[in-house]
Amino acid sequence: MSTQMLDTTFRRILDTISDGVYVTTEEREIIYWSAGAERITGYRPDEVVGKHCYDNILVHTSFEGGQLCLHGCPLQECIEHGGERTVSEVFLKRKDGERLAVYVKTAMFENAGQRVGVEVFGELRDVAGEALASRVQELSDSSITDPLSGLFNRRYFDASLEQSYAMFRRLGQRYGVLRLDVDDFKSINDTLGHAAGDEAIRFIADVMSSNARAMDVAARYGGDEFAVICPVSTPDDLEHYGQRIVRLIRESRCAVVADAGLSLTVSAGGTLVDDADHDAQSALHRADEAAYEAKRTGRDRLVIHTLLKTG
């Protein structure tokens, strides 16, 4: 099925609607992407048409950060069971990385004897008002964000890891996982106090967020531990990415630590997801082991472990 199967006049009408509209086949391949969808998301039609909505282009999440493409996709429910679905508070990730509150309506129609799925989405502030939409965004952001670092929290990271693993199993989309531990963090806390330790955590988070790409998921995993999911496909790409983070943290100056004559560095471990991984946590555990090896063998360095069972 192609966009030619959608009436030209019908498509022109949809392009005049300010809301975003996209149409999929029964297999959830995107065959139409409206002008409103491009305006809201930043993605052009040629960047999404031919792909599947479950490729997680928009990273649809619930209020609590749940990955809707993995569990509870309203469009899939409509295609499978018919009827319509309305979700008043959904979040999508724009091409520029901004997380945006939207409302979503989905439905299934028959077209040329085949089922098609239709999703209409618009910015929540257009129907709920700026103040309410901002409050909803704030409350949702707080549920998935670590308050000290401003990065994603562990719950959101784990949900994103499950989503990435599901996409790897379904479509072969490879990704890398990095784990980073602050070197000798106890000395910073013991020597300078916990306020300085908090400042060091915020400093590292700023370095990571400033250098993360829109598709990366960077999180504070707990205490002085950080983690990143990055869509790379080769060990060299992963090593280049990880080495850059380690180097930037080493070479950037955290005043509260540097003024006391101490250094702020991280030990990092990384791995690529592999066919031999039996669940989403397997790659994370391998990255943990690599980070431990980096710390054990000198600190301020990156170690890559990868199985590379796949071609």
C-alpha positions in Angstrom: 0.0 0.0 0.0 1.3 3.5 -0.8 0.1 7.1 -0.4 -1.4 6.8 -3.8 -4.1 4.7 -2.3 -5.1 7.7 -0.2 -7.3 10.1 -2.2 -5.3 13.2 -3.2 -8.1 15.5 -2.1 -8.3 13.7 1.2 -4.6 14.2 1.8 -4.7 17.9 0.9 -7.5 18.3 3.4 -5.5 16.6 6.1 -2.5 18.9 5.3 -4.6 21.9 6.2 -5.3 20.6 9.8 -3.1 22.1 12.4 -3.0 18.8 14.3 -0.5 16.1 13.3 -2.0 13.2 11.3 -0.4 10.0 10.1 -1.8 6.9 8.5 -0.4 3.4 8.6 -1.0 0.0 7.0 -2.4 -2.9 9.0 1.3 -3.8 9.6 1.8 -0.2 11.0 3.9 1.0 8.1 3.6 4.8 7.8 2.2 5.7 4.4 1.1 9.3 5.1 2.6 12.1 7.3 0.8 15.4 7.4 2.1 19.0 7.3 0.8 19.3 10.9 2.8 16.2 12.0 5.9 17.8 10.5 5.3 21.1 12.2 4.8 19.5 15.7 7.5 16.9 15.5 10.2 18.4 13.2 10.3 15.2 11.1 9.7 15.6 7.3 7.5 13.1 5.5 10.6 11.6 3.7 12.1 10.8 7.1 9.2 8.7 8.4 7.1 7.4 5.4 8.0 3.8 4.8 9.0 3.2 8.4 6.8 1.7 11.1 5.3 3.5 14.0 6.8 0.8 16.3 10.2 1.9 15.2 9.7 4.4 18.0 10.5 7.5 16.0 8.4 9.7 18.3 9.2 7.8 21.6 5.6 7.9 22.7 5.5 7.6 26.5 2.8 7.7 29.1 2.5 10.3 31.9 4.7 8.1 34.1 7.3 7.5 31.4 6.0 4.1 30.2 7.0 3.1 26.7 3.7 3.0 24.7 5.3 1.4 21.7 6.3 -1.5 23.9 3.1 -1.8 26.0 -0.3 -0.3 25.4 0.0 1.3 21.9 -3.5 2.8 21.2 -3.0 2.6 17.4 -2.2 -1.1 17.5 -5.3 -1.7 19.7 -7.4 0.0 17.1 -6.0 -1.9 14.2 -6.4 -5.2 16.0 -9.8 -4.6 17.6 -11.4 -1.7 15.8 -13.1 1.3 17.3 -11.4 4.5 18.5 -9.0 5.3 21.3 -8.3 8.7 23.0 -5.4 9.3 25.3 -5.4 12.8 26.8 -1.9 12.9 28.1 0.9 11.4 25.9 4.4 12.6 25.5 6.5 12.5 22.3 10.1 13.3 21.5 10.6 15.9 18.8 13.4 15.6 16.3 15.3 18.3 18.3 15.0 16.2 21.5 12.3 18.2 23.2 9.8 16.2 25.1 6.3 17.5 24.3 2.9 16.9 25.9 0.2 15.9 23.3 -3.2 14.4 23.2 -3.7 11.4 20.9 -6.8 10.0 19.0 -6.5 6.8 17.0 -8.9 4.9 14.8 -9.1 2.0 12.3 -10.7 2.4 8.9 -11.2 0.2 5.8 -9.5 1.5 2.7 -9.5 -0.4 -0.6 -10.5 -3.5 1.3 -7.6 -3.2 3.7 -7.3 -1.9 7.3 -5.5 1.3 7.9 -4.7 2.9 11.2 -5.0 6.7 11.7 -3.4 8.7 14.5 -4.3 12.4 15.2 -2.2 14.2 17.7 -2.0 17.8 18.9 -0.2 19.9 21.4 -1.9 19.6 24.8 -1.6 23.4 25.4 -3.9 24.1 22.5 -6.8 22.3 24.2 -5.9 22.5 27.9 -4.3 25.9 28.0 -0.8 27.0 28.6 -0.9 26.8 32.4 -2.4 23.4 32.7 -0.3 21.9 29.9 2.9 23.3 31.6 1.8 21.8 34.9 1.2 18.4 33.3 4.5 18.6 31.6 6.2 19.5 34.9 4.6 16.7 36.8 5.5 14.1 34.2 9.0 15.3 33.8 9.5 15.1 37.5 8.4 11.4 37.5 11.1 10.4 35.0 13.9 12.8 35.9 16.5 12.6 38.6 16.1 15.8 40.7 19.8 16.3 41.5 21.4 15.7 38.0 18.5 16.7 35.7 19.2 13.5 33.7 16.6 10.7 33.3 16.2 8.5 36.4 16.7 4.8 36.7 13.1 3.9 36.1 12.9 5.7 32.8 16.3 4.3 31.7 15.2 0.7 32.5 12.0 1.3 30.5 13.9 2.7 27.6 16.3 -0.2 27.7 13.4 -2.6 27.4 12.1 -0.7 24.4 15.6 -0.7 22.7 15.9 -4.4 23.3 12.4 -5.0 21.8 13.3 -3.0 18.7 16.6 -4.9 18.4 14.7 -8.3 18.5 12.1 -7.1 16.1 14.1 -5.0 13.6 17.7 -5.7 14.3 18.3 -2.1 15.4 21.6 -2.3 17.3 22.5 -0.1 20.2 25.2 0.3 22.8 25.1 0.6 26.5 27.6 2.6 28.6 28.0 2.5 32.4 30.1 5.2 34.1 31.2 5.4 37.7 32.8 8.5 39.3 36.4 7.7 40.4 37.1 7.9 44.1 33.9 9.7 44.8 34.1 8.9 48.5 37.2 11.0 48.8 35.4 14.0 47.3 32.6 13.6 49.8 34.9 12.9 52.8 37.3 15.8 51.9 34.9 18.5 50.7 31.5 17.5 52.0 28.4 16.2 50.4 27.5 19.6 48.9 30.6 19.4 46.8 29.8 15.8 46.0 26.4 16.9 44.7 28.1 19.6 42.7 30.4 17.0 41.1 27.4 14.9 40.2 25.7 17.9 38.6 28.9 18.8 36.7 29.2 15.4 35.2 25.5 15.4 34.3 25.9 18.7 32.5 28.9 17.4 30.5 26.9 14.3 29.5 23.6 16.2 28.6 25.5 18.8 26.7 27.1 16.2 24.5 24.2 13.7 24.2 22.4 13.4 20.9 18.6 13.7 20.6 18.3 9.9 20.3 20.5 9.1 23.3 19.1 8.3 26.8 21.5 9.5 29.5 20.5 8.7 33.1 21.8 8.9 36.6 21.5 5.3 37.6 22.1 5.8 41.3 24.6 7.5 43.6 27.7 8.2 41.6 26.6 5.9 38.7 25.5 7.0 35.3 24.3 5.0 32.2 23.7 5.8 28.5 21.8 4.0 25.7 23.2 5.1 22.4 22.1 3.9 18.9 25.5 2.8 17.5 26.2 -0.3 15.5 29.9 -1.1 15.7 32.4 -1.4 18.5 34.5 1.4 17.0 31.5 3.7 17.1 30.7 2.8 20.7 34.4 3.3 21.7 34.6 6.7 20.0 31.4 7.8 21.8 32.5 6.5 25.2 36.0 7.8 24.9 34.7 11.2 24.1 32.6 11.3 27.3 35.5 10.1 29.5 37.8 12.7 27.9 35.4 15.6 28.2 34.8 14.9 31.9 38.6 14.6 32.5 39.4 17.8 30.6 36.5 19.9 31.8 37.1 21.9 35.0 34.8 21.3 38.0 35.8 24.3 40.1 34.8 23.0 43.6 36.9 19.8 43.0 39.8 21.3 41.1 40.3 24.2 43.6 40.8 21.6 46.3 43.6 19.9 44.3 41.4 16.9 43.5 40.5 15.4 40.1 37.1 14.5 38.7 37.2 11.5 36.3 35.0 8.5 35.5 35.6 4.8 34.8 33.4 3.6 32.0 32.4 0.3 30.5 30.4 -0.3 27.3 29.0 -3.1 25.2 26.8 -3.6 22.1 23.5 -5.5 22.4 24.0 -9.0 20.9 21.9 -11.9 19.6 23.2 -13.9 22.5 21.6 -11.5 25.0 18.5 -13.2 26.5 17.0 -10.0 27.9 17.4 -6.3 28.1 19.5 -6.5 31.2 22.2 -8.7 29.7 24.0 -5.9 27.9 23.7 -3.7 31.0 25.3 -6.4 33.1 28.1 -6.7 30.6 28.7 -2.9 30.6 28.8 -3.1 34.5 31.5 -5.7 34.3 33.5 -3.6 31.8 33.2 -0.5 34.0 34.4 -2.5 37.0 37.4 -3.7 34.9 38.1 0.0 34.0 38.1 1.0 37.6 40.2 -2.0 38.7 42.8 -1.5 36.0 43.6 2.2 36.5 40.5 4.3 36.4 39.8 7.3 34.1 39.4 5.0 31.2 36.9 3.1 29.0 36.7 -0.7 28.6 34.5 -2.2 25.8 33.1 -5.7 26.1 31.1 -7.0 23.1 30.2 -10.5 22.0 29.5 -9.7 18.3 27.6 -12.9 17.6 25.6 -11.1 14.8 26.8 -10.1 11.4 
